[in-house]
Amino acid sequence: MKRWLKKIIIGIVSLYVLVFIGLYFIQEKMIFMPDKLPQDYSYNFPENFEEINLKTNDGAILNALYFKVDKPKGVVLYFHGNAGELSRWGIVVQKFVDLNFDVLVMDYRTYGKSTGKLSQNALYEDAQLFYDYLLKKYSEEEINIYGRSLGTTFATYVAAKNHPQQLILEAPFYSLGTVASERFPIYPVNWFLKFHFPTYQYLKEVTCPITIFHGTDDFVVNYENSIKLSKLPTKGTLNLITIPSGSHHNLDSYAIYKATLDSIL
């Protein structure tokens, strides 16, 4: 083999290894994109709300907003996406307040005012902690679980471990490994992922009705993720609402989304 060809091969292999190592060490920053808030930050919303903080077994403090309406139809436990914090997500959840539901939305560890160290198990346990909080105030028949993007895995986990009224998922992923493999097809990403978030495993155990919203032009979480999820043998009925031309960030602007949400809530 000629010397120049060896150098090229060595260079390609070295680059491959360097990128592989880089992906391993920056994976947390690629998955989680939190914005921080000072602890004395004051939320401001026109609707009636309460700011709450729940303490976890490992000492983390999780910040949340609890919106309340007169004579609510029930409550929505909302798990948000991987970016931002509650000053933004508090605005997003107003659509449920407008439908006359109480709403509880939390910030994950490292987001907003929430503290604690990120880990897969801790994040799932945190989600259950907020469901347990609602159980002190509502019956399970009154609790609706909603997850968006990253939050869909936590929503599905909680629905699988309990018996809420229903589970609603917006742009869910089959597993984080599935999404990562689509982004980096030449790397064995499942070997080094610290966060696998196997949504598909938990969805099979959900006993309540399941509604999935997904746009066909979603380039953050490919629409095929929902196709695969919809084919799983679930214990509860599953309805996939396909939104033609919908992207990752605009599903709530489509009439079919609004009409379906109105009908199931």
Backbone torsions as a table, in degrees:
resi	resn	phi	psi	omega
1	MET	NA	135.5	-178.5
2	LYS	-67.3	149.6	-176.3
3	ARG	-59.9	-40.2	-177.9
4	TRP	-65.8	-32.5	179.1
5	LEU	-70.7	-38.1	176.3
6	LYS	-61.3	-41.3	-179.8
7	LYS	-63.5	-39.8	179.1
8	ILE	-64.5	-45.2	-179.9
9	ILE	-63.1	-44.3	178.6
10	ILE	-62.1	-39.8	179.3
11	GLY	-64.7	-42.0	179.9
12	ILE	-66.1	-44.7	179.8
13	VAL	-64.0	-41.9	179.7
14	SER	-62.8	-42.3	178.9
15	LEU	-64.5	-41.8	178.7
16	TYR	-59.2	-46.3	-178.6
17	VAL	-66.3	-42.4	-179.7
18	LEU	-62.1	-44.0	178.6
19	VAL	-65.7	-40.0	178.0
20	PHE	-58.5	-47.2	179.1
21	ILE	-63.9	-41.6	179.2
22	GLY	-61.7	-42.5	178.7
23	LEU	-61.3	-38.6	-179.7
24	TYR	-62.1	-44.7	-173.6
25	PHE	-81.4	-22.2	-179.4
26	ILE	-106.1	8.1	-174.5
27	GLN	-59.1	-37.2	-179.2
28	GLU	-62.9	-39.6	179.4
29	LYS	-69.7	-25.4	179.0
30	MET	-80.1	-29.4	-178.2
31	ILE	-85.2	-46.6	-174.9
32	PHE	-107.9	127.8	-179.2
33	MET	-127.4	66.4	-175.3
34	PRO	-77.3	149.2	165.4
35	ASP	-106.8	139.0	-179.0
36	LYS	-93.7	152.5	173.4
37	LEU	-126.6	142.8	174.4
38	PRO	-64.3	150.0	-176.7
39	GLN	-63.1	-23.3	179.5
40	ASP	-95.4	12.5	178.5
41	TYR	-63.0	137.3	-178.9
42	SER	-109.0	115.9	177.9
43	TYR	-71.0	149.1	-178.6
44	ASN	-138.4	108.6	178.1
45	PHE	-134.5	147.1	179.8
46	PRO	-70.3	-24.5	-176.7
47	GLU	-83.0	159.2	178.2
48	ASN	-69.0	124.0	-179.8
49	PHE	-149.1	162.2	177.5
50	GLU	-129.2	137.9	174.4
51	GLU	-93.3	128.2	-179.5
52	ILE	-125.6	159.6	176.2
53	ASN	-135.3	126.1	177.6
54	LEU	-111.9	138.1	179.5
55	LYS	-98.1	134.2	-179.0
56	THR	-91.5	170.5	-179.9
57	ASN	-63.5	-28.2	-179.8
58	ASP	-94.9	11.2	173.0
59	GLY	93.6	0.6	176.8
60	ALA	-71.0	150.0	175.0
61	ILE	-113.2	120.6	-175.8
62	LEU	-108.4	121.5	-177.0
63	ASN	-89.4	142.2	-177.9
64	ALA	-150.9	160.4	174.7
65	LEU	-114.6	135.5	-177.7
66	TYR	-124.4	102.5	-179.4
67	PHE	-89.1	138.9	-177.2
68	LYS	-129.0	140.5	178.1
69	VAL	-123.9	165.8	176.0
70	ASP	-76.8	132.4	178.3
71	LYS	48.7	61.8	-177.2
72	PRO	-66.7	149.4	173.6
73	LYS	-71.7	-22.8	-176.5
74	GLY	166.0	-156.8	-179.4
75	VAL	-135.3	147.0	175.3
76	VAL	-110.9	122.4	172.4
77	LEU	-95.7	112.6	-169.7
78	TYR	-108.5	128.7	175.4
79	PHE	-112.8	116.8	-170.4
80	HIS	-85.7	-179.7	-177.5
81	GLY	-77.5	-167.9	-169.6
82	ASN	-90.9	3.0	-178.7
83	ALA	-128.0	156.4	175.1
84	GLY	88.2	-163.2	178.0
85	GLU	-156.1	-174.1	-167.3
86	LEU	-67.3	-23.8	177.9
87	SER	-63.9	-27.8	175.3
88	ARG	-86.7	-48.2	-175.0
89	TRP	-70.5	-23.7	174.2
90	GLY	-62.7	-29.3	176.3
91	ILE	-76.2	-41.6	-178.3
92	VAL	-59.0	-39.4	-174.5
93	VAL	-80.0	1.0	-180.0
94	GLN	-63.7	-21.9	178.6
95	LYS	-62.6	-29.4	177.9
96	PHE	-79.5	-34.8	174.2
97	VAL	-62.0	-41.6	179.0
98	ASP	-64.0	-25.3	177.0
99	LEU	-88.2	9.5	175.9
100	ASN	71.3	43.1	174.2
101	PHE	-117.8	142.7	164.5
102	ASP	-67.8	153.6	-178.4
103	VAL	-139.0	134.7	172.2
104	LEU	-120.7	120.7	179.3
105	VAL	-130.3	128.4	-176.1
106	MET	-107.8	157.3	167.7
107	ASP	-99.2	133.1	178.9
108	TYR	-67.7	166.7	174.3
109	ARG	-50.8	136.3	-179.3
110	THR	77.6	-6.4	178.8
111	TYR	-95.1	139.9	175.3
112	GLY	56.3	-121.7	179.0
113	LYS	-95.7	-4.0	-176.4
114	SER	-72.5	145.0	-179.6
115	THR	-117.5	178.4	177.1
116	GLY	113.4	165.9	-179.2
117	LYS	-97.7	135.7	-179.1
118	LEU	-73.2	133.8	168.6
119	SER	-158.4	156.0	-177.4
120	GLN	-60.7	-49.5	-177.8
121	ASN	-63.2	-41.4	-178.7
122	ALA	-63.5	-40.4	-178.9
123	LEU	-65.5	-40.4	176.6
124	TYR	-66.2	-41.5	179.0
125	GLU	-65.6	-35.9	177.1
126	ASP	-61.5	-41.2	179.6
127	ALA	-61.2	-43.5	178.5
128	GLN	-65.2	-33.3	179.2
129	LEU	-58.1	-40.0	-179.1
130	PHE	-76.3	-30.5	173.3
131	TYR	-65.0	-42.6	178.5
132	ASP	-61.8	-35.6	177.5
133	TYR	-61.8	-43.2	-179.6
134	LEU	-69.3	-30.5	-179.8
135	LEU	-62.9	-19.6	177.2
136	LYS	-77.6	-13.4	-174.2
137	LYS	-121.3	-21.4	-174.8
138	TYR	-136.1	157.0	168.7
139	SER	-80.6	160.3	-179.6
140	GLU	-62.8	-29.1	178.9
141	GLU	-66.0	-13.7	-179.8
142	GLU	-100.4	-5.4	-174.6
143	ILE	-98.5	122.3	176.1
144	ASN	-111.9	129.2	-177.8
145	ILE	-104.7	129.0	-178.9
146	TYR	-126.9	130.4	176.2
147	GLY	-127.5	140.3	177.3
148	ARG	-120.7	126.7	174.7
149	SER	52.6	-115.9	178.8
150	LEU	-54.7	-37.9	-178.0
151	GLY	-66.7	-13.3	-178.8
152	THR	-67.2	-30.3	-179.9
153	THR	-71.8	-35.6	177.5
154	PHE	-72.4	-39.0	177.8
155	ALA	-62.3	-43.1	-179.2
156	THR	-67.2	-40.6	177.5
157	TYR	-58.2	-49.4	-178.2
158	VAL	-64.2	-41.0	178.8
159	ALA	-64.0	-34.1	-179.8
160	ALA	-71.5	-31.1	-176.8
161	LYS	-89.4	-6.3	-175.2
162	ASN	-138.6	-167.6	-178.9
163	HIS	-134.4	66.9	179.6
164	PRO	-73.7	175.5	178.2
165	GLN	-63.1	-44.4	179.9
166	GLN	-166.2	165.3	177.8
167	LEU	-122.4	128.6	178.8
168	ILE	-123.0	127.0	-176.7
169	LEU	-122.4	130.6	178.6
170	GLU	-114.1	114.5	-179.8
171	ALA	55.8	57.6	-179.5
172	PRO	-79.3	160.0	173.6
173	PHE	-111.7	149.4	179.9
174	TYR	-63.7	-48.5	171.3
175	SER	-160.6	160.8	178.8
176	LEU	-65.6	-32.5	177.2
177	GLY	-61.4	-35.5	177.8
178	THR	-63.1	-45.8	179.3
179	VAL	-65.0	-44.5	-179.0
180	ALA	-63.7	-38.3	179.4
181	SER	-65.9	-32.4	176.9
182	GLU	-69.3	-35.6	-179.0
183	ARG	-76.2	-38.6	-174.9
184	PHE	-128.7	69.9	-172.0
185	PRO	-65.5	-19.0	-177.2
186	ILE	-90.5	1.4	-179.5
187	TYR	-116.2	144.2	176.6
188	PRO	-80.7	69.8	-169.3
189	VAL	-61.8	-30.6	-178.9
190	ASN	-65.8	-17.4	178.9
191	TRP	-73.4	-31.3	-172.5
192	PHE	-118.9	3.7	178.9
193	LEU	-67.8	132.8	174.3
194	LYS	-86.2	-22.7	-179.1
195	PHE	-123.3	112.3	-179.0
196	HIS	-98.4	-31.3	178.0
197	PHE	41.8	69.1	-175.9
198	PRO	-79.6	74.8	-178.1
199	THR	-54.4	-38.7	-176.8
200	TYR	-60.5	-34.9	-180.0
201	GLN	-64.1	-42.3	-177.1
202	TYR	-76.7	-33.2	-178.1
203	LEU	-61.2	-33.7	-179.3
204	LYS	-65.9	-17.5	-178.0
205	GLU	-101.1	-1.7	-178.3
206	VAL	-75.7	128.8	-176.9
207	THR	-100.7	-15.8	-177.9
208	CYS	-87.7	168.7	175.6
209	PRO	-60.4	141.8	-177.3
210	ILE	-122.9	131.1	174.1
211	THR	-122.1	128.9	178.7
212	ILE	-117.2	129.0	172.3
213	PHE	-107.9	131.3	176.3
214	HIS	-154.1	138.4	177.9
215	GLY	-91.7	146.4	-177.9
216	THR	-73.3	-19.1	-179.1
217	ASP	-106.6	31.0	178.2
218	ASP	-81.9	113.1	-178.3
219	PHE	-104.2	8.3	173.3
220	VAL	-95.6	-53.3	172.7
221	VAL	-121.7	107.5	-174.3
222	ASN	-56.2	139.1	179.6
223	TYR	-53.9	-29.0	-179.8
224	GLU	-60.1	-24.2	176.7
225	ASN	-59.8	-43.8	179.6
226	SER	-72.3	-32.6	175.1
227	ILE	-59.7	-46.8	179.7
228	LYS	-64.4	-41.7	178.8
229	LEU	-63.7	-38.9	-177.2
230	SER	-68.2	-17.9	-179.4
231	LYS	-92.8	-1.5	179.7
232	LEU	-72.8	148.7	174.3
233	PRO	-77.2	100.4	-178.1
234	THR	-100.8	157.5	178.6
235	LYS	-82.8	-19.9	176.6
236	GLY	-109.3	161.6	177.6
237	THR	-67.5	143.2	-178.3
238	LEU	-126.9	131.1	-179.9
239	ASN	-125.4	114.1	177.3
240	LEU	-92.1	118.8	177.3
241	ILE	-100.0	105.4	179.0
242	THR	-85.8	131.0	-179.9
243	ILE	-113.5	100.0	-178.9
244	PRO	-57.4	131.2	179.7
245	SER	71.0	0.5	178.1
246	GLY	-68.9	142.3	178.6
247	SER	-104.6	-164.3	-177.5
248	HIS	-78.1	-21.5	-169.1
249	HIS	-117.8	4.6	-172.7
250	ASN	-131.2	18.2	-174.7
251	LEU	-62.0	-34.4	-176.7
252	ASP	-73.8	-0.4	175.8
253	SER	-92.1	-4.8	-177.5
254	TYR	-93.5	141.9	-177.8
255	ALA	-61.1	-37.5	-178.2
256	ILE	-66.4	-34.2	176.5
257	TYR	-66.1	-49.5	-177.6
258	LYS	-62.2	-42.8	-178.3
259	ALA	-66.8	-41.3	-180.0
260	THR	-66.7	-43.2	-179.9
261	LEU	-61.7	-42.3	177.9
262	ASP	-60.1	-39.4	-174.9
263	SER	-75.1	-34.4	-176.7
264	ILE	-88.0	-18.9	176.0
265	LEU	-103.1	NA	NA
